[in-house]
Amino acid sequence: MIEKMRTFLLAYPQWEEGNLLFIDDTDGVPGNGGLFPQGLQVLSVRQDILGNKETDCRLTFALYRPSAETEKDAPWLLQFQGWVAEQSALGLTPRFGDVPNKERLRAEKGKLERRQSTGGLYCVTLTADFTKLYEVNENGEN
């Protein structure tokens, strides 16, 4: 799941070539980023009469991106959020579930987390909503 998200984010056209995206870390270099998984949440579970289950899930990540010039990177953040919305609407985001037409990815709460003399640190929350299907076998087991 983490690597799928990382690969997707690095495909953003404005992610400058040569800039890195770390997992659970950021080196503080402007333009590089850090992807921090924040967990999986089960939102609901439905079961049919055969025992098959449909589970609605939410997977959340925080994306941090150090900046040298906050005036330049504020528009980058807004454009990034728009790109994620577009990719989600077109069905081009990573797939985590089993029902493609129920998949949604949102980039929300984008903000300047902290400002420093050398620039700033931007943060955006990435939220993936998806559905997993679990079918029972002939023995009645999942």
C-alpha positions in Angstrom: 0.0 0.0 0.0 2.7 2.4 0.9 4.8 1.8 -2.2 1.7 2.2 -4.4 1.0 5.6 -2.9 4.7 6.6 -3.2 4.8 5.6 -6.9 1.6 7.6 -7.5 2.9 10.7 -5.8 6.2 10.7 -7.7 4.2 10.7 -10.9 2.8 14.2 -10.1 4.0 16.3 -13.1 5.3 19.1 -10.8 7.3 16.7 -8.6 10.7 17.9 -9.8 12.9 15.2 -11.3 15.6 14.1 -8.8 13.6 15.1 -5.7 13.1 12.2 -3.4 10.1 10.9 -1.4 11.1 9.1 1.8 8.8 6.8 3.9 8.4 7.7 7.6 11.1 10.4 7.3 12.1 13.6 5.5 15.7 14.8 5.1 14.6 18.5 5.2 16.0 19.2 1.7 13.6 21.5 -0.2 11.6 19.7 -2.8 12.1 16.3 -1.2 9.2 14.8 0.7 8.2 12.4 3.4 5.2 10.1 3.3 4.0 9.1 6.7 1.3 6.3 6.9 -1.2 7.1 9.6 -3.1 3.9 9.6 -6.1 2.0 8.3 -9.6 2.5 9.6 -12.5 0.1 9.1 -15.6 2.3 8.6 -18.3 -0.3 8.1 -18.8 -4.1 7.6 -21.7 -5.6 5.8 -22.4 -9.4 5.6 -24.7 -11.2 3.2 -26.7 -14.4 4.0 -23.8 -16.6 2.7 -21.4 -14.9 5.1 -19.5 -12.9 2.5 -18.3 -9.6 3.8 -17.9 -6.1 2.3 -15.7 -3.8 4.3 -15.5 0.0 3.7 -12.0 1.2 4.7 -10.0 4.4 5.0 -6.3 4.6 4.6 -4.6 7.9 5.7 -1.2 9.3 4.9 0.6 12.6 5.7 2.8 14.1 3.0 5.4 16.6 4.2 7.4 18.7 1.8 10.2 21.1 2.9 10.3 24.3 1.0 13.0 26.9 0.4 10.6 29.5 -0.9 7.1 29.5 0.7 5.8 31.9 -1.9 6.7 29.4 -4.6 5.5 26.3 -2.8 2.1 27.5 -1.7 0.8 27.4 -5.3 2.5 24.0 -5.7 0.5 22.7 -2.8 -2.8 23.9 -4.2 -2.0 22.6 -7.7 -1.1 19.2 -6.1 -4.4 19.0 -4.3 -6.2 19.8 -7.6 -4.2 17.1 -9.4 -5.1 14.5 -6.8 -8.8 15.4 -7.2 -8.6 15.1 -11.0 -6.7 11.8 -10.9 -9.3 10.4 -8.4 -12.2 11.6 -10.6 -10.6 9.9 -13.7 -10.0 6.7 -11.8 -6.2 7.0 -12.1 -5.2 6.8 -8.4 -3.8 3.7 -6.7 -6.2 0.9 -6.1 -6.4 -0.5 -2.6 -9.7 -2.2 -2.7 -11.8 -4.6 -4.7 -14.5 -2.3 -6.1 -12.9 0.2 -8.4 -15.9 2.5 -8.8 -16.0 3.0 -5.0 -12.4 4.1 -4.7 -11.7 7.8 -3.8 -8.5 9.6 -3.0 -8.5 13.1 -1.5 -5.6 15.5 -0.7 -7.0 17.6 2.2 -5.9 20.1 4.9 -2.9 21.4 2.9 -1.1 23.9 5.0 2.2 25.5 5.9 3.0 23.5 9.0 5.9 25.6 10.1 7.9 28.5 8.8 11.7 28.8 9.3 14.3 31.3 8.3 15.4 28.8 5.5 11.8 28.2 4.2 9.0 26.2 5.5 7.4 22.7 5.9 4.2 22.0 4.0 1.8 19.2 5.0 -1.2 17.6 3.2 -3.3 14.7 4.4 -4.0 12.0 1.8 -7.2 10.0 2.4 -8.0 6.9 0.4 -11.5 5.4 0.8 -12.0 1.9 -0.6 -14.0 -1.3 -0.3 -12.6 -4.8 0.4 -14.6 -7.9 -0.4 -14.1 -11.2 1.6 -15.8 -14.3 0.3 -16.3 -17.5 2.2 -15.2 -20.8 0.7 -17.1 -24.1 0.5 -16.2 -24.8 4.1 -17.8 -21.5 5.3 -14.3 -20.0 6.0 -13.0 -16.6 4.8 
